[in-house]
Amino acid sequence: MKSKNKTNNAAKENEFANANKNLERCLDQMANAYSTYDCTGLIPSRPENEAQLESYKEVYNYLPTDTGNL
């Protein structure tokens, strides 16, 4: 019976750890909101080419990450 309880506890701890990681990812994503760091107006007009777009990304990663695995 003890081994079954240990298995159940381990499964619950693993489930909690995974949920916590997902929550951290969500919070990290929300922390990168434009208004959080007051980076609104970072790009005053549409980038003219890929190099200009990449230079904006170097300053601040403003694009959302893939949240399909949450």
Backbone as numpy.savetxt, mean C-alpha at the origin, in Angstrom:
# Nx Ny Nz CAx CAy CAz Cx Cy Cz
-5.31 -33.97 22.07 -6.13 -32.77 22.07 -5.27 -31.51 22.07
-4.13 -31.56 22.79 -3.25 -30.39 22.85 -2.69 -30.07 21.47
-2.36 -31.09 20.70 -1.78 -30.84 19.38 -2.80 -30.20 18.45
-4.07 -30.56 18.59 -5.13 -29.94 17.77 -5.30 -28.47 18.15
-5.24 -28.18 19.46 -5.34 -26.78 19.91 -4.17 -25.96 19.41
-2.97 -26.56 19.42 -1.79 -25.85 18.93 -1.94 -25.54 17.44
-2.47 -26.52 16.70 -2.69 -26.32 15.27 -3.70 -25.21 15.02
-4.80 -25.23 15.79 -5.82 -24.19 15.64 -5.26 -22.82 16.02
-4.49 -22.77 17.09 -3.88 -21.50 17.51 -2.92 -20.98 16.46
-2.11 -21.88 15.90 -1.16 -21.48 14.87 -1.89 -20.95 13.65
-2.98 -21.61 13.27 -3.77 -21.16 12.12 -4.37 -19.79 12.38
-4.87 -19.58 13.59 -5.45 -18.28 13.94 -4.39 -17.19 13.94
-3.21 -17.51 14.47 -2.12 -16.53 14.49 -1.69 -16.18 13.07
-1.63 -17.19 12.20 -1.26 -16.95 10.81 -2.30 -16.09 10.11
-3.57 -16.38 10.37 -4.66 -15.59 9.78 -4.59 -14.14 10.27
-4.33 -13.97 11.56 -4.20 -12.62 12.12 -3.02 -11.88 11.51
-1.89 -12.58 11.35 -0.70 -11.95 10.78 -0.98 -11.50 9.34
-1.66 -12.34 8.57 -1.99 -11.97 7.19 -2.94 -10.78 7.14
-3.94 -10.79 8.01 -4.88 -9.67 8.06 -4.16 -8.38 8.46
-3.21 -8.50 9.39 -2.45 -7.34 9.83 -1.59 -6.79 8.69
-0.98 -7.68 7.90 -0.18 -7.23 6.76 -1.05 -6.50 5.75
-2.25 -7.04 5.50 -3.16 -6.38 4.56 -3.58 -5.01 5.08
-3.84 -4.92 6.37 -4.21 -3.64 6.97 -3.07 -2.64 6.84
-1.85 -3.09 7.09 -0.68 -2.21 6.96 -0.55 -1.69 5.54
-0.77 -2.58 4.55 -0.70 -2.15 3.15 -1.76 -1.10 2.84
-2.96 -1.32 3.35 -4.04 -0.35 3.13 -3.70 0.99 3.77
-3.20 0.95 4.99 -2.85 2.20 5.68 -1.71 2.91 4.99
-0.72 2.13 4.50 0.37 2.74 3.76 -0.15 3.43 2.50
-1.09 2.76 1.83 -1.67 3.34 0.62 -2.41 4.63 0.95
-3.18 4.61 2.03 -3.92 5.82 2.41 -2.97 6.92 2.85
-1.85 6.56 3.45 -0.89 7.57 3.90 -0.24 8.27 2.72
-0.28 7.64 1.55 0.28 8.26 0.36 -0.75 9.10 -0.38
-1.86 9.39 0.26 -2.88 10.25 -0.36 -2.28 11.62 -0.62
-2.74 12.25 -1.65 -2.20 13.55 -2.03 -2.22 14.54 -0.88
-3.33 14.64 -0.20 -3.47 15.66 0.84 -2.66 15.36 2.09
-2.28 14.10 2.30 -1.51 13.75 3.49 -0.19 14.51 3.54
0.49 14.56 2.43 1.79 15.23 2.40 1.71 16.58 1.69
0.51 17.02 1.40 0.29 18.31 0.75 1.06 18.44 -0.55
0.98 17.40 -1.37 1.64 17.42 -2.68 0.64 17.69 -3.80
-0.48 18.28 -3.47 -1.42 18.63 -4.53 -0.77 19.68 -5.41
-1.03 19.62 -6.68 -0.40 20.55 -7.61 0.99 20.12 -8.01
1.37 18.89 -7.70 2.71 18.39 -8.05 2.93 18.45 -9.55
1.91 18.06 -10.31 2.02 18.05 -11.77 1.06 19.12 -12.31
1.59 20.27 -12.69 0.73 21.37 -13.12 0.04 21.15 -14.46
0.62 20.30 -15.29 0.00 19.98 -16.58 0.40 18.56 -16.97
-0.27 18.03 -17.97 0.00 16.66 -18.40 1.44 16.53 -18.87
2.15 15.47 -18.42 3.52 15.26 -18.89 3.56 15.11 -20.41
4.56 15.70 -21.03 4.65 15.68 -22.48 5.26 14.39 -23.01
6.02 13.69 -22.16 6.64 12.44 -22.61 6.90 11.53 -21.41
7.36 10.32 -21.69 7.59 9.33 -20.64 8.69 9.77 -19.68
9.72 10.43 -20.19 10.82 10.89 -19.33 10.32 11.90 -18.30
9.46 12.78 -18.72 8.91 13.77 -17.79 8.04 13.08 -16.74
7.25 12.11 -17.17 6.42 11.35 -16.24 7.29 10.63 -15.22
8.36 10.00 -15.66 9.27 9.30 -14.75 9.92 10.26 -13.76
10.23 11.47 -14.20 10.85 12.43 -13.28 9.88 12.82 -12.17
8.59 12.91 -12.50 7.59 13.18 -11.46 7.52 12.01 -10.47
7.59 10.79 -11.00 7.53 9.61 -10.13 8.73 9.55 -9.19
9.88 10.04 -9.63 11.06 10.06 -8.77 10.86 11.00 -7.59
10.19 12.11 -7.83 9.94 13.08 -6.76 8.94 12.53 -5.76
7.85 11.95 -6.28 6.79 11.47 -5.40 6.01 10.38 -6.12
5.93 9.21 -5.52 5.19 8.11 -6.13 3.69 8.32 -5.89
3.05 8.99 -6.81 1.65 9.39 -6.64 0.65 8.38 -7.20
1.11 7.41 -7.96 0.19 6.43 -8.54 -0.17 5.36 -7.51
-1.42 4.91 -7.51 -1.83 3.88 -6.55 -1.18 2.54 -6.87
-0.97 1.74 -5.84 -0.43 0.41 -6.05 -1.57 -0.56 -6.32
-1.23 -1.72 -6.83 -2.23 -2.75 -7.11 -2.76 -3.30 -5.80
-4.04 -3.19 -5.57 -4.65 -3.70 -4.34 -5.49 -4.93 -4.60
-5.26 -5.58 -5.72 -6.04 -6.76 -6.08 -5.86 -7.93 -5.15
-4.76 -7.95 -4.40 -4.49 -9.07 -3.49 -4.97 -8.82 -2.07
-5.69 -7.74 -1.85 -6.15 -7.44 -0.49 -7.43 -8.16 -0.18
